[in-house]
Amino acid sequence: MAVRKLANQPGQDGPRLTAIATAAITANPTAGKYPGGVGVKLDTDPNNCVVTGAGEIPIGIVRSNVAVGEKATIWCGLGHLGLVTLGDTVTVDADGTALVKCDAAGKAVPHTTSANVFGTVIKAGVVGDVVPMFFKLGRPVA
């Protein structure tokens, strides 16, 4: 039975969908009121999701811890602002932004020219910080 719901179906109020976690997803449980998220992608079965691997293109973020076999809510609004957890120190340019990619744990790290884009953060931070990011997923930027 498929559990994935697209944003325009009943029970969804925004750019989200749900999928079953095929491996444990560890987001940022200590962030308190505003938890950061980690990048996830759909697994081989599109009703399932896993944490995005290093440099892969995520479909969105999961902002809570999810056990294997449990439903994960995936926030996936391209161009929308969301909160992500940093996996490395990220510094912003003179314009106050920085491109980021996913690391092996699905966290946002500084982008490199050969990596897929996860989004644009609008605040600098260090490992474990929760920062705002515009979702701008895509192929490598030269």
C-alpha positions in Angstrom: 0.0 0.0 0.0 1.5 3.3 -1.0 1.7 6.0 1.7 3.3 8.7 -0.4 1.1 11.8 -0.6 1.7 14.7 -2.9 1.1 18.3 -1.8 -2.2 18.6 -3.6 -3.8 15.5 -2.0 -6.0 15.6 1.1 -4.1 15.6 4.3 -1.2 17.7 2.9 -1.0 21.5 3.6 2.2 22.5 1.8 5.1 21.2 -0.1 5.4 17.9 1.7 5.1 14.2 1.0 5.4 11.1 3.1 7.4 7.9 2.5 8.6 4.9 4.5 12.2 5.1 5.9 14.2 2.1 4.7 17.0 3.0 7.0 17.0 5.1 10.2 17.0 8.9 9.6 18.7 11.0 12.2 17.9 14.7 11.8 18.8 17.2 14.6 17.0 16.0 17.8 18.6 18.6 20.0 17.6 21.7 18.1 14.5 22.3 20.2 11.7 24.4 18.9 13.3 24.8 15.4 14.8 21.5 14.3 17.1 21.4 11.2 16.6 18.8 8.5 18.7 16.4 6.6 18.5 15.7 2.8 16.6 12.6 1.7 15.9 10.9 -1.6 13.4 8.3 -2.7 14.7 4.7 -2.6 14.4 2.2 -5.4 10.8 1.8 -4.4 9.3 5.3 -4.7 7.2 4.7 -1.6 10.4 4.6 0.5 13.1 7.1 1.3 16.7 7.1 2.5 19.2 9.8 3.6 20.9 11.3 0.6 24.4 10.2 -0.1 27.4 12.6 -0.4 26.8 14.9 -3.4 23.5 13.3 -4.5 20.4 15.3 -5.3 17.8 15.2 -2.5 14.1 15.6 -3.0 13.7 17.5 0.2 14.5 17.3 3.9 13.3 15.4 7.0 13.3 17.4 10.2 12.8 14.7 12.8 14.3 11.3 13.7 12.5 8.4 11.9 13.0 4.7 12.7 13.2 2.0 10.0 9.8 1.2 8.6 8.2 4.4 10.0 6.6 7.2 7.9 8.8 10.2 7.2 7.4 13.6 6.4 9.6 15.1 3.6 9.6 18.9 3.1 10.2 19.4 -0.6 9.3 22.9 -1.7 11.7 24.1 -4.3 12.4 27.8 -3.9 11.0 27.8 -0.4 12.9 28.6 2.8 13.6 25.8 5.2 15.9 24.9 8.1 18.8 22.5 7.5 21.5 21.1 9.8 25.1 21.8 8.8 27.7 19.0 8.6 30.7 21.4 8.2 31.5 25.0 8.6 29.8 27.1 6.0 30.8 30.7 5.3 28.7 33.1 3.2 29.9 35.3 0.4 29.7 39.1 0.3 26.0 38.8 -0.8 25.2 36.9 2.4 24.6 33.5 0.7 26.5 30.3 0.1 25.7 27.2 -2.1 25.7 23.9 -0.2 25.6 20.2 -1.1 24.7 17.1 0.9 27.3 15.1 2.8 27.1 11.4 3.4 24.7 12.0 6.4 22.4 14.3 4.3 23.6 17.4 6.1 24.5 20.7 4.3 28.2 21.3 3.6 30.0 23.8 1.4 29.4 23.2 -2.3 32.2 22.3 -4.7 32.1 22.9 -8.5 31.6 19.2 -9.4 28.8 18.5 -6.9 25.0 18.6 -7.1 23.4 21.6 -5.5 21.2 21.1 -2.3 20.4 24.8 -1.8 21.5 28.3 -0.8 22.0 29.0 2.9 21.6 32.6 4.0 23.5 32.4 7.3 26.9 31.1 8.1 27.4 28.4 10.7 29.5 25.5 12.1 28.9 21.8 12.4 25.5 21.0 14.0 24.1 24.6 13.5 20.6 24.9 12.1 20.5 27.6 9.4 17.9 28.8 6.9 18.2 27.6 3.3 16.4 28.1 0.0 15.9 24.8 -1.7 17.5 25.0 -5.1 18.3 21.4 -6.1 20.2 20.7 -9.2 23.1 19.4 -11.2 26.7 20.5 -10.7 27.5 24.2 -11.1 30.6 25.1 -13.0 
